[in-house]
Amino acid sequence: MYKTGIKLVLLALLLSTMALSACGDNTATTAAVATTLATTTTSPATTVASTTTMATTAASSKPLRNSRYCEVIPVFQESGKLVQYVYNTQGLSDCPQDAWKALNATDLAKNLGSLQVTLNGPRYWMMDQVIASGDSAAGEVKTFGDLKMQLRAKIEIPAGTTMAGPYSENIIQRNTEYVFLSGKPTFQLVSPNGDTYVMQTYSQIIDPKLSIDDLANLGTRLKLPTGWQFKVVTPDQDLHLVAKGAAYLIQDDLTNSYQKVTK
């Protein structure tokens, strides 16, 4: 039991950070249930693609930028591997606060029979369009409390994955193209070696009052490591952030999420 307890603690620590793999995001609440890692946990009946692809579409009548969403992310063990199932409210609701606050990660994990559940949000998209590529991962709709969420992705957590804190890069397997329209501000972090990361979501996990209007002055609030810079850049052409199999993500110390600009 002592060794099992250690495993569960390590799992909880790892997955609380790995929650950002869903959409490049971190976690508000995480709970692990009392089960050993050797136990096979039954996953949801819906089969989804193993390649992570956000199912957000450009066809929505509501602008994507600054739209609010929340996620429920249960973790199952499948064939000895840890797998996250990502459900979110995008396209179904704006995740009303009362309904979101009523969710309990421990209760959800028990009801789902999962190793753990992460509650990720509220968050707000900062791109204007998402173009899906590869295998789409839109699946069944589940109801968690009073919130309907759709299965968006299935993410395998690779063996040997280590935790990364703020301003440390995480590599996430997914195929997505994020479009930031010209003439609209983007919020960027630049590392000491010149790598640029563009904000894909801002978070109200740490600061519940953070709004899009606050982002221009975010640099005065962030505890940037030596050599890092925060910039506001308004592109004169549409900016496309493309992930072909892998996205390189970081978070700041307020859990806002950024994706690396790659060539």
C-alpha positions in Angstrom: 0.0 0.0 0.0 2.9 2.3 0.7 4.3 1.9 -2.8 0.8 2.3 -4.3 0.4 5.5 -2.4 3.6 6.9 -3.8 2.5 6.0 -7.3 -0.8 7.8 -6.9 0.8 10.9 -5.5 3.3 11.0 -8.5 0.4 10.4 -10.9 -1.6 13.3 -9.4 1.4 15.6 -9.6 2.2 14.7 -13.2 -1.4 14.9 -14.5 -2.1 18.2 -12.8 0.6 19.6 -15.1 -0.3 17.4 -18.1 -3.8 18.9 -18.2 -2.4 21.6 -20.4 -2.0 18.9 -23.1 -5.7 19.0 -23.8 -5.7 22.6 -25.2 -2.5 23.9 -23.9 -4.0 24.5 -20.6 -3.4 23.9 -17.0 -5.8 22.8 -14.2 -8.0 24.3 -11.5 -8.9 21.1 -9.7 -7.5 17.6 -9.8 -8.5 14.5 -8.0 -7.1 10.9 -8.1 -9.2 8.0 -6.9 -7.8 5.2 -4.7 -6.8 2.6 -7.3 -3.5 1.1 -8.2 -1.8 1.8 -11.5 -1.9 -1.9 -12.3 -5.6 -2.0 -12.4 -7.2 -1.8 -15.8 -9.8 1.0 -15.9 -12.6 0.9 -18.5 -12.5 3.8 -20.8 -15.6 5.5 -22.3 -17.5 3.6 -24.9 -16.8 6.1 -27.6 -13.7 5.4 -29.7 -11.8 8.5 -30.8 -8.7 9.3 -32.8 -5.4 8.9 -31.0 -4.1 12.1 -32.6 -5.2 15.1 -30.7 -7.2 17.5 -32.8 -9.3 20.3 -31.5 -12.8 20.0 -32.9 -13.5 23.7 -32.7 -14.7 24.9 -36.1 -14.7 28.1 -38.0 -18.3 27.7 -38.9 -19.6 28.8 -35.5 -21.8 32.0 -35.7 -20.2 33.2 -32.5 -16.7 34.7 -32.7 -14.1 32.3 -31.3 -11.8 35.0 -29.9 -12.6 35.7 -26.2 -15.2 32.9 -26.1 -15.3 31.1 -22.7 -15.0 27.4 -22.2 -14.3 24.8 -19.5 -13.0 21.2 -19.7 -13.4 18.0 -17.8 -10.5 15.7 -18.4 -10.7 12.2 -17.0 -7.6 9.9 -17.1 -8.0 6.2 -17.8 -5.5 3.3 -18.0 -5.7 1.5 -21.3 -3.4 -1.4 -22.1 -1.0 -0.2 -19.5 -0.9 3.4 -20.8 -2.3 6.6 -19.3 -4.8 8.3 -21.6 -6.7 11.6 -21.1 -10.2 12.0 -22.6 -10.9 15.7 -23.1 -14.4 17.0 -22.9 -15.2 20.7 -23.2 -18.1 23.1 -23.5 -17.1 24.8 -26.8 -20.1 25.1 -29.0 -22.5 23.9 -26.3 -22.4 26.7 -23.7 -20.1 29.4 -22.3 -19.7 27.3 -19.1 -21.9 29.2 -16.6 -20.0 29.9 -13.4 -22.5 28.4 -11.0 -22.6 25.1 -13.0 -18.9 25.0 -13.2 -18.3 25.7 -9.5 -20.7 22.9 -8.6 -18.5 20.2 -10.2 -16.3 18.1 -7.9 -13.3 16.3 -9.4 -13.3 13.5 -6.8 -17.0 12.7 -7.4 -16.6 12.8 -11.2 -13.6 10.4 -11.0 -15.6 7.9 -8.9 -18.6 8.2 -11.2 -16.6 7.7 -14.3 -14.3 5.0 -12.9 -11.3 7.0 -13.9 -7.9 7.2 -12.2 -8.3 11.0 -12.0 -10.3 13.9 -13.2 -9.0 17.4 -13.9 -11.2 20.4 -14.0 -9.6 22.9 -16.4 -11.1 26.4 -16.6 -12.6 28.8 -17.1 -10.5 29.7 -20.1 -11.0 32.0 -23.1 -9.7 31.4 -26.6 -7.5 34.1 -28.1 -7.3 32.9 -31.7 -10.0 33.8 -34.3 -10.2 30.4 -36.1 -9.2 26.8 -35.6 -8.7 24.7 -38.7 -8.7 21.0 -37.9 -6.5 18.6 -39.7 -5.7 14.9 -39.4 -8.2 12.8 -37.4 -11.0 14.8 -35.9 -11.7 14.0 -32.3 -15.3 15.2 -31.9 -17.3 12.5 -30.1 -20.1 11.9 -27.8 -21.7 14.5 -25.6 -21.7 13.8 -21.9 -23.4 15.8 -19.1 -21.3 16.6 -16.1 -23.6 18.1 -13.4 -25.5 20.7 -15.3 -22.9 21.1 -18.1 -23.0 19.4 -21.4 -19.6 18.7 -22.9 -18.4 17.1 -26.1 -15.5 14.7 -26.4 -12.8 16.6 -28.3 -9.7 14.6 -28.0 -7.9 11.5 -26.7 -4.3 12.1 -25.5 -1.9 9.4 -24.6 0.6 10.5 -21.9 4.0 9.2 -23.1 6.1 7.1 -20.7 8.7 9.1 -19.0 6.8 12.4 -19.3 8.1 14.9 -16.7 6.4 17.9 -15.2 7.1 21.4 -16.5 6.3 24.5 -14.5 5.7 28.1 -15.7 7.9 29.2 -18.6 9.0 25.6 -19.3 8.1 24.0 -22.6 5.8 21.1 -23.0 5.5 19.1 -26.2 2.0 18.0 -27.0 0.9 15.7 -29.8 -1.8 17.3 -31.9 -2.7 18.5 -35.4 -4.1 22.0 -35.4 -3.9 25.3 -37.2 -4.7 28.4 -35.2 -5.5 31.6 -37.1 -5.0 35.0 -35.6 -6.5 37.6 -37.9 -4.6 40.7 -39.0 -5.3 43.9 -37.2 -6.1 42.2 -34.0 -3.6 42.2 -31.1 -1.7 39.1 -30.1 0.0 38.6 -26.8 3.4 37.0 -26.9 6.2 35.7 -24.8 9.8 35.7 -26.1 12.4 33.5 -24.5 16.0 34.4 -23.9 17.0 32.4 -27.0 14.5 34.3 -29.2 11.7 31.7 -29.4 8.2 33.3 -29.7 5.1 31.9 -28.0 1.7 33.3 -28.9 -1.1 33.3 -26.3 -3.8 30.8 -27.3 -5.9 31.0 -24.2 -6.1 33.2 -21.1 -7.2 31.8 -17.8 -9.3 32.7 -14.8 -8.0 29.8 -12.7 -5.6 32.0 -10.6 -7.2 35.4 -11.3 -11.0 35.0 -11.6 -11.3 38.6 -12.7 -8.7 38.5 -15.5 -10.3 39.8 -18.8 -9.2 40.4 -22.3 -9.0 44.1 -21.6 -6.2 43.3 -19.0 -3.9 41.5 -21.4 -2.2 44.5 -22.9 -0.7 45.3 -19.5 -0.1 41.7 -18.5 3.7 42.2 -18.7 3.6 44.3 -15.5 2.0 41.5 -13.6 3.9 38.5 -14.8 6.9 37.2 -12.8 9.0 36.8 -15.9 12.3 34.8 -15.6 15.5 36.6 -16.4 15.7 37.2 -20.2 12.0 36.7 -21.0 9.9 39.4 -22.6 6.1 40.0 -22.9 5.0 41.8 -26.1 1.8 43.0 -27.7 2.0 42.5 -31.4 -0.7 43.4 -34.0 0.0 41.5 -37.2 -0.5 43.1 -40.5 -1.2 39.7 -42.0 -3.1 36.7 -40.6 -0.9 34.7 -38.3 -1.1 30.9 -38.6 0.2 28.7 -35.8 0.4 25.2 -37.3 1.1 22.0 -35.3 1.8 19.0 -37.5 1.9 16.2 -35.0 3.4 18.3 -32.2 2.8 21.6 -30.5 5.3 23.3 -28.2 3.5 25.0 -25.3 4.3 27.0 -22.2 2.3 28.7 -19.5 3.0 31.9 -17.6 2.6 32.2 -13.9 -1.1 33.0 -14.2 -1.7 29.7 -16.2 -2.3 31.6 -19.5 -1.2 29.3 -22.3 1.0 30.0 -25.3 2.0 28.1 -28.4 5.5 28.3 -30.0 5.8 29.9 -33.4 7.5 27.3 -35.6 8.7 27.4 -39.2 
